[in-house]
Amino acid sequence: MKGIATIALAAVLSLTLAATTHSATRQTGVARLTHAQQHAIVAAGEWHRGCPVWMSQLRVLSFRYYGFDRETHIGQIVVNMKVAYPLAKVFGKLYRIRFPIRDAAFSSTYGPHPDQSGDVTASFECRKAAASPCSGGRTHHWSMHAYGEAVDIDPRENPYVGCGMTRDKTALSYLNRKRHRRGMVTPAVRQAFASIGWGWGGSWVGSTKDYMHFSINGH
């Protein structure tokens, strides 16, 4: 019976999220989380009691983006309400310069069947900050994603690199940052985030870089 209930819940969430996504295609902007979206985020394990922000502090940012298929899509990321409108301006700039984003669907991050590749542009994720593999230490600080004040852009093309290495085999060819390809962060993308005071993980000092990562404080 538990298995049947789980399947039924997944089906309900799929239909609800599909309806939410369909309605979102008609508009962009900032909105409060619907009850269905809140439920999906909790069900995905991305929010729980003890997280540094309340659900009421989060917003859904719906924005147009230029896909790898050269078509226009509507993306939805969950962010802190304090940064929602500034980020809307950033994604507006990325769309105007036709910077390609592979996937930014709400359901790909928080749906009952999230994208397992991890190649999704997203923001909110209630987790601890990852310690640098170079030091082998641990960190007890929250990630900026846990505050909804960080965005990861095209993770495959812009991988996290620890000590000059990445665990994502599909991203190996993107370790060479001098050979530019579509989806790789450009100076124009960096400037778009810098225009609201955000820093880039690709600028970190040392052999650990987070090329996908932009945040309110650069960490």
Biotite code that builds the C-alpha atoms (Angstrom):
import biotite.structure as struc

atoms = struc.array([
    struc.Atom([0.000, 0.000, 0.000], chain_id="A", res_id=1, res_name="MET", atom_name="CA", element="C"),
    struc.Atom([2.885, 2.360, 0.795], chain_id="A", res_id=2, res_name="LYS", atom_name="CA", element="C"),
    struc.Atom([4.281, 1.826, -2.705], chain_id="A", res_id=3, res_name="GLY", atom_name="CA", element="C"),
    struc.Atom([0.906, 2.577, -4.265], chain_id="A", res_id=4, res_name="ILE", atom_name="CA", element="C"),
    struc.Atom([0.592, 5.730, -2.144], chain_id="A", res_id=5, res_name="ALA", atom_name="CA", element="C"),
    struc.Atom([4.054, 6.866, -3.229], chain_id="A", res_id=6, res_name="THR", atom_name="CA", element="C"),
    struc.Atom([3.203, 6.327, -6.900], chain_id="A", res_id=7, res_name="ILE", atom_name="CA", element="C"),
    struc.Atom([-0.082, 8.176, -6.459], chain_id="A", res_id=8, res_name="ALA", atom_name="CA", element="C"),
    struc.Atom([1.679, 11.115, -4.783], chain_id="A", res_id=9, res_name="LEU", atom_name="CA", element="C"),
    struc.Atom([4.227, 11.258, -7.585], chain_id="A", res_id=10, res_name="ALA", atom_name="CA", element="C"),
    struc.Atom([1.426, 11.262, -10.155], chain_id="A", res_id=11, res_name="ALA", atom_name="CA", element="C"),
    struc.Atom([-0.396, 14.082, -8.370], chain_id="A", res_id=12, res_name="VAL", atom_name="CA", element="C"),
    struc.Atom([2.806, 16.105, -8.087], chain_id="A", res_id=13, res_name="LEU", atom_name="CA", element="C"),
    struc.Atom([3.580, 15.533, -11.773], chain_id="A", res_id=14, res_name="SER", atom_name="CA", element="C"),
    struc.Atom([0.156, 16.814, -12.812], chain_id="A", res_id=15, res_name="LEU", atom_name="CA", element="C"),
    struc.Atom([0.317, 19.761, -10.406], chain_id="A", res_id=16, res_name="THR", atom_name="CA", element="C"),
    struc.Atom([3.808, 20.778, -11.481], chain_id="A", res_id=17, res_name="LEU", atom_name="CA", element="C"),
    struc.Atom([2.889, 20.375, -15.135], chain_id="A", res_id=18, res_name="ALA", atom_name="CA", element="C"),
    struc.Atom([-0.062, 22.700, -14.609], chain_id="A", res_id=19, res_name="ALA", atom_name="CA", element="C"),
    struc.Atom([2.142, 25.158, -12.740], chain_id="A", res_id=20, res_name="THR", atom_name="CA", element="C"),
    struc.Atom([4.751, 25.102, -15.499], chain_id="A", res_id=21, res_name="THR", atom_name="CA", element="C"),
    struc.Atom([2.086, 25.501, -18.191], chain_id="A", res_id=22, res_name="HIS", atom_name="CA", element="C"),
    struc.Atom([0.629, 28.572, -16.491], chain_id="A", res_id=23, res_name="SER", atom_name="CA", element="C"),
    struc.Atom([4.126, 29.979, -16.003], chain_id="A", res_id=24, res_name="ALA", atom_name="CA", element="C"),
    struc.Atom([4.826, 29.884, -19.723], chain_id="A", res_id=25, res_name="THR", atom_name="CA", element="C"),
    struc.Atom([2.430, 32.805, -20.128], chain_id="A", res_id=26, res_name="ARG", atom_name="CA", element="C"),
    struc.Atom([4.326, 35.127, -17.830], chain_id="A", res_id=27, res_name="GLN", atom_name="CA", element="C"),
    struc.Atom([7.634, 35.897, -16.172], chain_id="A", res_id=28, res_name="THR", atom_name="CA", element="C"),
    struc.Atom([8.346, 37.571, -12.873], chain_id="A", res_id=29, res_name="GLY", atom_name="CA", element="C"),
    struc.Atom([8.532, 36.882, -9.148], chain_id="A", res_id=30, res_name="VAL", atom_name="CA", element="C"),
    struc.Atom([5.860, 35.026, -7.182], chain_id="A", res_id=31, res_name="ALA", atom_name="CA", element="C"),
    struc.Atom([5.329, 33.361, -3.828], chain_id="A", res_id=32, res_name="ARG", atom_name="CA", element="C"),
    struc.Atom([5.629, 29.588, -3.734], chain_id="A", res_id=33, res_name="LEU", atom_name="CA", element="C"),
    struc.Atom([2.344, 27.813, -4.306], chain_id="A", res_id=34, res_name="THR", atom_name="CA", element="C"),
    struc.Atom([1.348, 25.047, -1.877], chain_id="A", res_id=35, res_name="HIS", atom_name="CA", element="C"),
    struc.Atom([2.155, 22.505, -4.593], chain_id="A", res_id=36, res_name="ALA", atom_name="CA", element="C"),
    struc.Atom([5.627, 23.973, -5.074], chain_id="A", res_id=37, res_name="GLN", atom_name="CA", element="C"),
    struc.Atom([6.281, 24.021, -1.329], chain_id="A", res_id=38, res_name="GLN", atom_name="CA", element="C"),
    struc.Atom([5.230, 20.384, -1.104], chain_id="A", res_id=39, res_name="HIS", atom_name="CA", element="C"),
    struc.Atom([7.470, 19.456, -4.043], chain_id="A", res_id=40, res_name="ALA", atom_name="CA", element="C"),
    struc.Atom([10.512, 21.137, -2.481], chain_id="A", res_id=41, res_name="ILE", atom_name="CA", element="C"),
    struc.Atom([9.966, 19.317, 0.826], chain_id="A", res_id=42, res_name="VAL", atom_name="CA", element="C"),
    struc.Atom([9.306, 15.994, -0.949], chain_id="A", res_id=43, res_name="ALA", atom_name="CA", element="C"),
    struc.Atom([12.561, 16.428, -2.892], chain_id="A", res_id=44, res_name="ALA", atom_name="CA", element="C"),
    struc.Atom([14.435, 16.816, 0.407], chain_id="A", res_id=45, res_name="GLY", atom_name="CA", element="C"),
    struc.Atom([15.540, 20.329, -0.482], chain_id="A", res_id=46, res_name="GLU", atom_name="CA", element="C"),
    struc.Atom([13.921, 22.008, 2.548], chain_id="A", res_id=47, res_name="TRP", atom_name="CA", element="C"),
    struc.Atom([13.485, 20.735, 6.103], chain_id="A", res_id=48, res_name="HIS", atom_name="CA", element="C"),
    struc.Atom([13.215, 22.117, 9.597], chain_id="A", res_id=49, res_name="ARG", atom_name="CA", element="C"),
    struc.Atom([16.514, 23.665, 10.602], chain_id="A", res_id=50, res_name="GLY", atom_name="CA", element="C"),
    struc.Atom([17.194, 25.276, 7.231], chain_id="A", res_id=51, res_name="CYS", atom_name="CA", element="C"),
    struc.Atom([18.472, 28.852, 7.571], chain_id="A", res_id=52, res_name="PRO", atom_name="CA", element="C"),
    struc.Atom([15.487, 30.355, 5.701], chain_id="A", res_id=53, res_name="VAL", atom_name="CA", element="C"),
    struc.Atom([11.760, 29.861, 6.027], chain_id="A", res_id=54, res_name="TRP", atom_name="CA", element="C"),
    struc.Atom([9.610, 28.891, 3.072], chain_id="A", res_id=55, res_name="MET", atom_name="CA", element="C"),
    struc.Atom([7.952, 32.303, 3.389], chain_id="A", res_id=56, res_name="SER", atom_name="CA", element="C"),
    struc.Atom([11.314, 33.904, 2.570], chain_id="A", res_id=57, res_name="GLN", atom_name="CA", element="C"),
    struc.Atom([11.592, 32.095, -0.770], chain_id="A", res_id=58, res_name="LEU", atom_name="CA", element="C"),
    struc.Atom([10.216, 33.146, -4.136], chain_id="A", res_id=59, res_name="ARG", atom_name="CA", element="C"),
    struc.Atom([9.866, 31.551, -7.569], chain_id="A", res_id=60, res_name="VAL", atom_name="CA", element="C"),
    struc.Atom([11.599, 33.538, -10.283], chain_id="A", res_id=61, res_name="LEU", atom_name="CA", element="C"),
    struc.Atom([10.174, 32.792, -13.740], chain_id="A", res_id=62, res_name="SER", atom_name="CA", element="C"),
    struc.Atom([12.314, 34.017, -16.624], chain_id="A", res_id=63, res_name="PHE", atom_name="CA", element="C"),
    struc.Atom([12.870, 33.598, -20.335], chain_id="A", res_id=64, res_name="ARG", atom_name="CA", element="C"),
    struc.Atom([16.017, 31.864, -21.421], chain_id="A", res_id=65, res_name="TYR", atom_name="CA", element="C"),
    struc.Atom([17.644, 30.914, -24.692], chain_id="A", res_id=66, res_name="TYR", atom_name="CA", element="C"),
    struc.Atom([18.084, 27.147, -24.883], chain_id="A", res_id=67, res_name="GLY", atom_name="CA", element="C"),
    struc.Atom([20.747, 24.985, -26.482], chain_id="A", res_id=68, res_name="PHE", atom_name="CA", element="C"),
    struc.Atom([18.070, 24.204, -29.066], chain_id="A", res_id=69, res_name="ASP", atom_name="CA", element="C"),
    struc.Atom([18.077, 27.922, -29.973], chain_id="A", res_id=70, res_name="ARG", atom_name="CA", element="C"),
    struc.Atom([14.481, 28.249, -28.809], chain_id="A", res_id=71, res_name="GLU", atom_name="CA", element="C"),
    struc.Atom([13.000, 30.424, -26.052], chain_id="A", res_id=72, res_name="THR", atom_name="CA", element="C"),
    struc.Atom([11.933, 28.675, -22.864], chain_id="A", res_id=73, res_name="HIS", atom_name="CA", element="C"),
    struc.Atom([10.575, 29.665, -19.458], chain_id="A", res_id=74, res_name="ILE", atom_name="CA", element="C"),
    struc.Atom([12.769, 28.738, -16.505], chain_id="A", res_id=75, res_name="GLY", atom_name="CA", element="C"),
    struc.Atom([11.812, 28.733, -12.829], chain_id="A", res_id=76, res_name="GLN", atom_name="CA", element="C"),
    struc.Atom([14.313, 28.861, -9.991], chain_id="A", res_id=77, res_name="ILE", atom_name="CA", element="C"),
    struc.Atom([13.671, 29.249, -6.262], chain_id="A", res_id=78, res_name="VAL", atom_name="CA", element="C"),
    struc.Atom([15.555, 32.138, -4.661], chain_id="A", res_id=79, res_name="VAL", atom_name="CA", element="C"),
    struc.Atom([15.556, 34.297, -1.556], chain_id="A", res_id=80, res_name="ASN", atom_name="CA", element="C"),
    struc.Atom([13.010, 37.093, -1.837], chain_id="A", res_id=81, res_name="MET", atom_name="CA", element="C"),
    struc.Atom([15.820, 39.613, -1.172], chain_id="A", res_id=82, res_name="LYS", atom_name="CA", element="C"),
    struc.Atom([17.575, 38.756, -4.436], chain_id="A", res_id=83, res_name="VAL", atom_name="CA", element="C"),
    struc.Atom([14.646, 37.793, -6.668], chain_id="A", res_id=84, res_name="ALA", atom_name="CA", element="C"),
    struc.Atom([14.207, 41.098, -8.506], chain_id="A", res_id=85, res_name="TYR", atom_name="CA", element="C"),
    struc.Atom([17.930, 41.775, -9.010], chain_id="A", res_id=86, res_name="PRO", atom_name="CA", element="C"),
    struc.Atom([18.312, 38.248, -10.413], chain_id="A", res_id=87, res_name="LEU", atom_name="CA", element="C"),
    struc.Atom([15.385, 38.853, -12.749], chain_id="A", res_id=88, res_name="ALA", atom_name="CA", element="C"),
    struc.Atom([17.451, 41.663, -14.291], chain_id="A", res_id=89, res_name="LYS", atom_name="CA", element="C"),
    struc.Atom([20.463, 39.352, -14.613], chain_id="A", res_id=90, res_name="VAL", atom_name="CA", element="C"),
    struc.Atom([18.514, 36.639, -16.451], chain_id="A", res_id=91, res_name="PHE", atom_name="CA", element="C"),
    struc.Atom([16.998, 39.335, -18.639], chain_id="A", res_id=92, res_name="GLY", atom_name="CA", element="C"),
    struc.Atom([20.527, 40.301, -19.683], chain_id="A", res_id=93, res_name="LYS", atom_name="CA", element="C"),
    struc.Atom([21.500, 36.667, -20.305], chain_id="A", res_id=94, res_name="LEU", atom_name="CA", element="C"),
    struc.Atom([18.468, 36.256, -22.549], chain_id="A", res_id=95, res_name="TYR", atom_name="CA", element="C"),
    struc.Atom([19.268, 39.401, -24.505], chain_id="A", res_id=96, res_name="ARG", atom_name="CA", element="C"),
    struc.Atom([22.834, 38.268, -25.195], chain_id="A", res_id=97, res_name="ILE", atom_name="CA", element="C"),
    struc.Atom([21.428, 34.819, -26.142], chain_id="A", res_id=98, res_name="ARG", atom_name="CA", element="C"),
    struc.Atom([23.523, 32.980, -23.603], chain_id="A", res_id=99, res_name="PHE", atom_name="CA", element="C"),
    struc.Atom([22.363, 29.325, -23.808], chain_id="A", res_id=100, res_name="PRO", atom_name="CA", element="C"),
    struc.Atom([20.991, 27.520, -20.748], chain_id="A", res_id=101, res_name="ILE", atom_name="CA", element="C"),
    struc.Atom([20.409, 23.788, -20.997], chain_id="A", res_id=102, res_name="ARG", atom_name="CA", element="C"),
    struc.Atom([17.613, 23.317, -18.456], chain_id="A", res_id=103, res_name="ASP", atom_name="CA", element="C"),
    struc.Atom([16.039, 25.547, -15.815], chain_id="A", res_id=104, res_name="ALA", atom_name="CA", element="C"),
    struc.Atom([12.700, 23.807, -15.224], chain_id="A", res_id=105, res_name="ALA", atom_name="CA", element="C"),
    struc.Atom([11.275, 23.735, -11.690], chain_id="A", res_id=106, res_name="PHE", atom_name="CA", element="C"),
    struc.Atom([10.387, 20.057, -12.097], chain_id="A", res_id=107, res_name="SER", atom_name="CA", element="C"),
    struc.Atom([13.944, 19.162, -13.125], chain_id="A", res_id=108, res_name="SER", atom_name="CA", element="C"),
    struc.Atom([15.131, 20.262, -9.681], chain_id="A", res_id=109, res_name="THR", atom_name="CA", element="C"),
    struc.Atom([12.188, 19.582, -7.371], chain_id="A", res_id=110, res_name="TYR", atom_name="CA", element="C"),
    struc.Atom([9.850, 17.281, -9.281], chain_id="A", res_id=111, res_name="GLY", atom_name="CA", element="C"),
    struc.Atom([9.072, 13.635, -8.450], chain_id="A", res_id=112, res_name="PRO", atom_name="CA", element="C"),
    struc.Atom([11.531, 12.607, -11.177], chain_id="A", res_id=113, res_name="HIS", atom_name="CA", element="C"),
    struc.Atom([14.321, 15.222, -11.052], chain_id="A", res_id=114, res_name="PRO", atom_name="CA", element="C"),
    struc.Atom([17.008, 15.388, -13.702], chain_id="A", res_id=115, res_name="ASP", atom_name="CA", element="C"),
    struc.Atom([19.633, 12.878, -12.555], chain_id="A", res_id=116, res_name="GLN", atom_name="CA", element="C"),
    struc.Atom([22.386, 14.404, -14.682], chain_id="A", res_id=117, res_name="SER", atom_name="CA", element="C"),
    struc.Atom([22.654, 17.396, -12.385], chain_id="A", res_id=118, res_name="GLY", atom_name="CA", element="C"),
    struc.Atom([22.945, 19.576, -15.485], chain_id="A", res_id=119, res_name="ASP", atom_name="CA", element="C"),
    struc.Atom([20.252, 21.984, -14.340], chain_id="A", res_id=120, res_name="VAL", atom_name="CA", element="C"),
    struc.Atom([20.524, 25.714, -13.736], chain_id="A", res_id=121, res_name="THR", atom_name="CA", element="C"),
    struc.Atom([19.091, 26.191, -10.254], chain_id="A", res_id=122, res_name="ALA", atom_name="CA", element="C"),
    struc.Atom([19.428, 28.067, -6.985], chain_id="A", res_id=123, res_name="SER", atom_name="CA", element="C"),
    struc.Atom([17.875, 26.952, -3.676], chain_id="A", res_id=124, res_name="PHE", atom_name="CA", element="C"),
    struc.Atom([19.164, 23.780, -2.034], chain_id="A", res_id=125, res_name="GLU", atom_name="CA", element="C"),
    struc.Atom([19.292, 23.488, 1.765], chain_id="A", res_id=126, res_name="CYS", atom_name="CA", element="C"),
    struc.Atom([22.730, 21.941, 2.300], chain_id="A", res_id=127, res_name="ARG", atom_name="CA", element="C"),
    struc.Atom([26.022, 22.565, 4.012], chain_id="A", res_id=128, res_name="LYS", atom_name="CA", element="C"),
    struc.Atom([28.870, 24.188, 2.120], chain_id="A", res_id=129, res_name="ALA", atom_name="CA", element="C"),
    struc.Atom([31.237, 21.660, 0.554], chain_id="A", res_id=130, res_name="ALA", atom_name="CA", element="C"),
    struc.Atom([34.758, 21.673, 1.922], chain_id="A", res_id=131, res_name="ALA", atom_name="CA", element="C"),
    struc.Atom([37.585, 21.932, -0.573], chain_id="A", res_id=132, res_name="SER", atom_name="CA", element="C"),
    struc.Atom([38.859, 18.444, -1.460], chain_id="A", res_id=133, res_name="PRO", atom_name="CA", element="C"),
    struc.Atom([42.347, 19.946, -1.454], chain_id="A", res_id=134, res_name="CYS", atom_name="CA", element="C"),
    struc.Atom([42.234, 20.462, 2.311], chain_id="A", res_id=135, res_name="SER", atom_name="CA", element="C"),
    struc.Atom([40.353, 17.277, 3.198], chain_id="A", res_id=136, res_name="GLY", atom_name="CA", element="C"),
    struc.Atom([38.639, 19.207, 5.970], chain_id="A", res_id=137, res_name="GLY", atom_name="CA", element="C"),
    struc.Atom([35.010, 19.672, 6.890], chain_id="A", res_id=138, res_name="ARG", atom_name="CA", element="C"),
    struc.Atom([32.819, 22.735, 6.956], chain_id="A", res_id=139, res_name="THR", atom_name="CA", element="C"),
    struc.Atom([29.900, 23.424, 9.254], chain_id="A", res_id=140, res_name="HIS", atom_name="CA", element="C"),
    struc.Atom([28.770, 26.495, 7.374], chain_id="A", res_id=141, res_name="HIS", atom_name="CA", element="C"),
    struc.Atom([25.632, 26.631, 5.269], chain_id="A", res_id=142, res_name="TRP", atom_name="CA", element="C"),
    struc.Atom([26.056, 26.841, 1.524], chain_id="A", res_id=143, res_name="SER", atom_name="CA", element="C"),
    struc.Atom([24.846, 30.098, 0.003], chain_id="A", res_id=144, res_name="MET", atom_name="CA", element="C"),
    struc.Atom([22.356, 27.892, -1.853], chain_id="A", res_id=145, res_name="HIS", atom_name="CA", element="C"),
    struc.Atom([20.727, 27.168, 1.514], chain_id="A", res_id=146, res_name="ALA", atom_name="CA", element="C"),
    struc.Atom([19.910, 30.872, 1.761], chain_id="A", res_id=147, res_name="TYR", atom_name="CA", element="C"),
    struc.Atom([18.659, 31.021, -1.832], chain_id="A", res_id=148, res_name="GLY", atom_name="CA", element="C"),
    struc.Atom([21.431, 33.501, -2.579], chain_id="A", res_id=149, res_name="GLU", atom_name="CA", element="C"),
    struc.Atom([23.438, 31.521, -5.134], chain_id="A", res_id=150, res_name="ALA", atom_name="CA", element="C"),
    struc.Atom([22.848, 30.273, -8.680], chain_id="A", res_id=151, res_name="VAL", atom_name="CA", element="C"),
    struc.Atom([24.552, 27.459, -10.603], chain_id="A", res_id=152, res_name="ASP", atom_name="CA", element="C"),
    struc.Atom([24.653, 28.024, -14.368], chain_id="A", res_id=153, res_name="ILE", atom_name="CA", element="C"),
    struc.Atom([25.029, 25.112, -16.832], chain_id="A", res_id=154, res_name="ASP", atom_name="CA", element="C"),
    struc.Atom([26.941, 22.732, -14.483], chain_id="A", res_id=155, res_name="PRO", atom_name="CA", element="C"),
    struc.Atom([28.310, 20.507, -17.254], chain_id="A", res_id=156, res_name="ARG", atom_name="CA", element="C"),
    struc.Atom([29.887, 23.321, -19.203], chain_id="A", res_id=157, res_name="GLU", atom_name="CA", element="C"),
    struc.Atom([31.002, 25.025, -15.985], chain_id="A", res_id=158, res_name="ASN", atom_name="CA", element="C"),
    struc.Atom([32.059, 22.260, -13.577], chain_id="A", res_id=159, res_name="PRO", atom_name="CA", element="C"),
    struc.Atom([33.159, 22.345, -9.962], chain_id="A", res_id=160, res_name="TYR", atom_name="CA", element="C"),
    struc.Atom([36.893, 21.646, -9.957], chain_id="A", res_id=161, res_name="VAL", atom_name="CA", element="C"),
    struc.Atom([38.717, 20.530, -6.821], chain_id="A", res_id=162, res_name="GLY", atom_name="CA", element="C"),
    struc.Atom([42.522, 20.440, -6.960], chain_id="A", res_id=163, res_name="CYS", atom_name="CA", element="C"),
    struc.Atom([42.282, 20.651, -10.739], chain_id="A", res_id=164, res_name="GLY", atom_name="CA", element="C"),
    struc.Atom([39.950, 17.625, -11.010], chain_id="A", res_id=165, res_name="MET", atom_name="CA", element="C"),
    struc.Atom([36.220, 17.020, -11.441], chain_id="A", res_id=166, res_name="THR", atom_name="CA", element="C"),
    struc.Atom([34.092, 13.970, -10.607], chain_id="A", res_id=167, res_name="ARG", atom_name="CA", element="C"),
    struc.Atom([31.770, 14.649, -13.538], chain_id="A", res_id=168, res_name="ASP", atom_name="CA", element="C"),
    struc.Atom([33.251, 12.713, -16.451], chain_id="A", res_id=169, res_name="LYS", atom_name="CA", element="C"),
    struc.Atom([30.964, 14.486, -18.926], chain_id="A", res_id=170, res_name="THR", atom_name="CA", element="C"),
    struc.Atom([32.594, 17.766, -17.894], chain_id="A", res_id=171, res_name="ALA", atom_name="CA", element="C"),
    struc.Atom([36.206, 16.724, -18.375], chain_id="A", res_id=172, res_name="LEU", atom_name="CA", element="C"),
    struc.Atom([36.581, 18.464, -21.707], chain_id="A", res_id=173, res_name="SER", atom_name="CA", element="C"),
    struc.Atom([35.417, 21.715, -20.084], chain_id="A", res_id=174, res_name="TYR", atom_name="CA", element="C"),
    struc.Atom([38.359, 21.860, -17.685], chain_id="A", res_id=175, res_name="LEU", atom_name="CA", element="C"),
    struc.Atom([40.221, 23.640, -20.455], chain_id="A", res_id=176, res_name="ASN", atom_name="CA", element="C"),
    struc.Atom([38.713, 27.091, -19.977], chain_id="A", res_id=177, res_name="ARG", atom_name="CA", element="C"),
    struc.Atom([40.738, 28.597, -22.826], chain_id="A", res_id=178, res_name="LYS", atom_name="CA", element="C"),
    struc.Atom([38.770, 26.628, -25.410], chain_id="A", res_id=179, res_name="ARG", atom_name="CA", element="C"),
    struc.Atom([35.392, 28.328, -25.329], chain_id="A", res_id=180, res_name="HIS", atom_name="CA", element="C"),
    struc.Atom([32.205, 26.442, -26.223], chain_id="A", res_id=181, res_name="ARG", atom_name="CA", element="C"),
    struc.Atom([28.493, 27.236, -25.961], chain_id="A", res_id=182, res_name="ARG", atom_name="CA", element="C"),
    struc.Atom([27.235, 27.388, -22.403], chain_id="A", res_id=183, res_name="GLY", atom_name="CA", element="C"),
    struc.Atom([30.588, 28.222, -20.851], chain_id="A", res_id=184, res_name="MET", atom_name="CA", element="C"),
    struc.Atom([30.549, 31.324, -18.654], chain_id="A", res_id=185, res_name="VAL", atom_name="CA", element="C"),
    struc.Atom([31.763, 34.348, -20.583], chain_id="A", res_id=186, res_name="THR", atom_name="CA", element="C"),
    struc.Atom([32.930, 37.821, -19.460], chain_id="A", res_id=187, res_name="PRO", atom_name="CA", element="C"),
    struc.Atom([29.450, 39.094, -20.412], chain_id="A", res_id=188, res_name="ALA", atom_name="CA", element="C"),
    struc.Atom([27.810, 36.568, -18.074], chain_id="A", res_id=189, res_name="VAL", atom_name="CA", element="C"),
    struc.Atom([30.201, 37.508, -15.288], chain_id="A", res_id=190, res_name="ARG", atom_name="CA", element="C"),
    struc.Atom([29.425, 41.183, -15.872], chain_id="A", res_id=191, res_name="GLN", atom_name="CA", element="C"),
    struc.Atom([25.677, 40.520, -15.716], chain_id="A", res_id=192, res_name="ALA", atom_name="CA", element="C"),
    struc.Atom([26.025, 39.055, -12.219], chain_id="A", res_id=193, res_name="PHE", atom_name="CA", element="C"),
    struc.Atom([28.638, 41.623, -11.204], chain_id="A", res_id=194, res_name="ALA", atom_name="CA", element="C"),
    struc.Atom([26.117, 44.360, -12.057], chain_id="A", res_id=195, res_name="SER", atom_name="CA", element="C"),
    struc.Atom([24.151, 43.319, -8.949], chain_id="A", res_id=196, res_name="ILE", atom_name="CA", element="C"),
    struc.Atom([27.261, 42.797, -6.849], chain_id="A", res_id=197, res_name="GLY", atom_name="CA", element="C"),
    struc.Atom([27.494, 39.005, -7.161], chain_id="A", res_id=198, res_name="TRP", atom_name="CA", element="C"),
    struc.Atom([30.789, 37.115, -7.323], chain_id="A", res_id=199, res_name="GLY", atom_name="CA", element="C"),
    struc.Atom([31.868, 34.107, -9.391], chain_id="A", res_id=200, res_name="TRP", atom_name="CA", element="C"),
    struc.Atom([33.263, 30.789, -8.145], chain_id="A", res_id=201, res_name="GLY", atom_name="CA", element="C"),
    struc.Atom([35.611, 30.712, -11.128], chain_id="A", res_id=202, res_name="GLY", atom_name="CA", element="C"),
    struc.Atom([37.500, 33.604, -9.547], chain_id="A", res_id=203, res_name="SER", atom_name="CA", element="C"),
    struc.Atom([38.421, 31.719, -6.371], chain_id="A", res_id=204, res_name="TRP", atom_name="CA", element="C"),
    struc.Atom([42.107, 31.727, -5.501], chain_id="A", res_id=205, res_name="VAL", atom_name="CA", element="C"),
    struc.Atom([43.850, 28.349, -5.680], chain_id="A", res_id=206, res_name="GLY", atom_name="CA", element="C"),
    struc.Atom([43.172, 25.109, -7.534], chain_id="A", res_id=207, res_name="SER", atom_name="CA", element="C"),
    struc.Atom([39.545, 24.789, -6.408], chain_id="A", res_id=208, res_name="THR", atom_name="CA", element="C"),
    struc.Atom([37.123, 26.533, -8.751], chain_id="A", res_id=209, res_name="LYS", atom_name="CA", element="C"),
    struc.Atom([33.339, 26.468, -9.060], chain_id="A", res_id=210, res_name="ASP", atom_name="CA", element="C"),
    struc.Atom([32.786, 27.696, -12.594], chain_id="A", res_id=211, res_name="TYR", atom_name="CA", element="C"),
    struc.Atom([28.991, 27.270, -12.469], chain_id="A", res_id=212, res_name="MET", atom_name="CA", element="C"),
    struc.Atom([28.577, 29.175, -9.213], chain_id="A", res_id=213, res_name="HIS", atom_name="CA", element="C"),
    struc.Atom([27.511, 32.770, -8.672], chain_id="A", res_id=214, res_name="PHE", atom_name="CA", element="C"),
    struc.Atom([26.523, 34.104, -5.256], chain_id="A", res_id=215, res_name="SER", atom_name="CA", element="C"),
    struc.Atom([25.731, 37.257, -3.354], chain_id="A", res_id=216, res_name="ILE", atom_name="CA", element="C"),
    struc.Atom([29.081, 37.185, -1.530], chain_id="A", res_id=217, res_name="ASN", atom_name="CA", element="C"),
    struc.Atom([31.190, 35.208, -4.023], chain_id="A", res_id=218, res_name="GLY", atom_name="CA", element="C"),
    struc.Atom([31.326, 32.111, -1.771], chain_id="A", res_id=219, res_name="HIS", atom_name="CA", element="C"),
])
